[in-house]
């Protein structure tokens, strides 16, 4: 029943329905990008293990690349996880209360999540812009520019913030 209600709200016409559909599409696209980032991290880990333990050579960039790609995957996939309800939630109290109290608790939780994600998105963009402007590097042996590795954090948290808005508008929170 909740899924049918969700679909009917997402399919409605007007600006709100269009926004919900746009965010759902962006969240799905972001999930595909997250999958690519995660697969890239796994492939590089396998390459690193082969280089280090089969060939006996040292590695220089693989660990850092994997940290950036897997972390980016987590953040880029978060809007899709929110959209599909795949996140971990403790719902014993709202479920026990039911009715209006449950809806109010879920809305308050969504608003707190929205505020947190909005603050994180803002801070992430400030960090990315500073890293770009000042040509910051990681300071490791590989020493790549920092801003490309930070970009998935800013984009992912921004999309998560916008997906929270879509979920609140959908009325399913």
DAMO-V260732 format. One line per field, one symbol per residue. phi: phi as a letter, one per 40 degrees, with the letter a starting at -180 (. if undefined). A space follows every 50 residues. Layout:
BEGIN
phi=???
END
This chain:
BEGIN
phi=.ccccccccccccgcccccccccccccccccccccccccdcccccccccc ccbccgbcbbbcccdcccccccccccccccccccgcccabbccccccgfc cccccccccccccccccccccdccccccccccccfcbcgbccfcdccccc dccccccccccccdccccccgcc
END
